[in-house]
Amino acid sequence: MVHITLGQAIWASVKPIIKIYLIIGVGFLLAKLNILTAEATRYISDIVLTVLLPCLAFNKIVANIEDQDIKSVGIICLTSVILFLTGLFFAYVVRRCLWVPKEWGGGILAGGMFPNISDLPIAYIQTMDQGFIFTPEEGEKGVANVIIFLAMFLICVFNLGGFRLIENDFHYHDEENGIRDSEMVHSISSGSSMTHSSENGQDMDESASNFSPKELPQNSSEEDDIDEKSQPNQRLPSKDNGHEKIIPHSQSSSDTPVDPLQQPVVAHTRGGQQSNPALNSSPSLRTTESLPGSSIITPIFSDEASLSSDLAGRTLSQPIAYTSQEDAYRLDRDYHHHHHRHQNQSRDSELYSGNAQHLHPNFPYTYQQNELNRSVSIRSIDTRDLPAQNMQDIIHEYSNVDQYGKRRRSSVTSDVLSAHISATGSQSSALQRIKTANLTKILTSDATVSKKDISESGSSLPNWLRKFPLTPFIVFFIKNCLRPCSMAVILALIIAFIPWVKALFVTTKHTPKIKQAPDQQPALSFFMDFSAYIGAASVPFGLMLLGATLGRLKIGKLYPGFWKSACVLVFLRQCIMPIFGVLWCDRLVKAGWLNWESDKMLLFVIAITWDLPTMTTLIYFTASYTPVDATNPIQMECVSFFLMIQYPLMVVSLPFLVSYFLKVQMKL
């Protein structure tokens, strides 16, 4: 047995922390530079969950778990249950005894219950398996043990419905007390009409007089034949700077200034009829190049989250602003600067900056910040000129509900899909149907599941099966077992526990001797090569995504006294719970279930899992249940503060625990 000094033990415990925080720092920096945007974060996260992590799980379990390790797998499952229940108990005590907003009553329970059992412990162990403390073989087995902990985490959060703790915090508007878009637009137009008329009335007057709604096509055949003439916007000269402005097709007199927020639009639909839609949807943008080096951006209302069903088929909506791309950046920056500082103060009706018309400051965040940034056809490299993304961008990307709690409809509507199919000549295929299925989205992405998915599970079963109360829960449990990582763990454990099947993938001293491939390797060893090569990217990407997420969080105005409650729970999780972990390891050894000679890596993994911060998925789940136009996302503010104070403490708590465990418990 290797004997090390106290200084060596401290250095061995601190070195992995340095590597982990350097990788997290890289992700943090990439987020601040708008290289790792919220959208890119989700893309990479889905790749990690769908491909990288399953490959890592399959490779490590098949290569390092034997049939005689069934007892160890059982101990890990038991330890997971005790760990989760202990964290739940501490969180419940804090919620009952200290100041916690009722809007985050379930979120704090989930935050105390579920630790970040994935990238952090794997990265920590892989730094210590260089032969100084643990051998590479012991490190590989330690990673396999962590993945089994991860499988238990996935079962509790997804299969058993642990996400419901977070979802139950949200209470949405009903149809009577909801904030309607028409009311929102009315408040904007009432605060902006005077300024708009006085500063831009002359241009609008001249522009409006130069076109007629007769230019709109009167039937669907005309619409198919006419391209430029049927466009919803018209270019007209402006006296201000010689540039063109996009003027909406609206009915107006030539001697009356047109307020684009107040005037209706005669919209031509596919059915050949004219409609006059209300402005009750969120904006998207259209850009038109008018002069070299300049573009004109026209925000229009078209977001699926707020579209009423009777207006879903419209093809033309009313523009609300004339904004160049440079001014859109300025608008975004100015709004960013004023929104958080003057959120609860009265605001004047200044709507213009230079030649650009600004949206009203009270307009919901996503309507001006996100849509001006995302809906414009801007190259990804150009988004780096915009201000760094923040928590609202996470909400915009992950939110799955509107203010009524209804699932947000896909922005790729059937009309858009049909147009794409017509343009490309492709046909709807089985692959397309699989891609668009709700089950596919649930299984290939995180934070896309809700209680509605539980109630809808088993809806295709016969009536005599659906009448049993537990049927939806059983079907939902089975569905979540189809997640790539869960399937990889289940398949890998089956292979690992059957020696002659395992011998097809790897050769160990416990596998039987079978005929090898021409290269004297197991016949299916190429699967191990593939999974090892792909899975190696899982942990670095996971840590960078963690850093990017932390980089977008911000500590805002907190519920009175909540900071004390959060600090107490963090102290209990990262300073008191590790004591329970050490005592549990000692109990396992004294009971004869494990021993320090052959199971020291498993005992080490068990110990450090009791000192891990809260799962990062908590922020994604909270964002998914937050309406995209929420004005006071108290749940996001609470979870941001709770997560951000844990990682500085881990710099001290985890090395202290590891140093103690190495010198005192393992007697190195």
Buried (B, 14 or more C-beta within 10 A) or exposed (E): EEEBEEEBBBBBBBBBBEBBBEBBBBBBBBBBEBBBBBBBBBEBBBBBBBBBBBBBBBBBBBBBBBEEBEEBBEBBBBBBEBBBEBBBBBBBBBBEEBBBBEBBBBBBBBBBBBBBBBBBBBBBBBBBBEEEBBBEEBBBBBBBBBBBBBBBBBBBBBBBBBBBBBBBBBEBBEEEEBEBBEEBBBEBBEBBBEBBBEEBBBBBBBBBBEBEEEEBBEEBEBBEEEEEEBBBBBBBBBEEEEBBBBBBBBEBEEEBBBBBBBBBBBBBBEEEEBBEBBBBBBBBBBBBEBEEEBBBBBBBBBBBBBBEEEBEBBBBBBBBBBBBBBBBBBBBEBBBEEBEEEBEEEEEBEBBEEBBBBBBBBBBBBBBBBBBBBBBEBEEEEBEEBBBBBBBBBBBBBBBBBBEBEBBBEEEBEEEBEEEEEEEEEEEEEEEEEEEEBEBBBBBBBBBBBEBBBEBBBEEBEEEEBEEEEBBBEBBBEBBBEBBBBBBBBBBBEBBBEBEBBBBBBBEEEBEEEEEEEEEBBBBBEBBEEBBEBBBBBBBBBBBBBBBBBBBBBEBEBBEEBBBBBBBBBBBBBBEBBEBBBEBBEEBBEEEBBEEEEBBBBBBBBBBBBBBBBBBBBBBBBBBBBBBBBEEBBBBBBBBBBBBBBBEBBBEBBBBBBBBBBBEBBEB
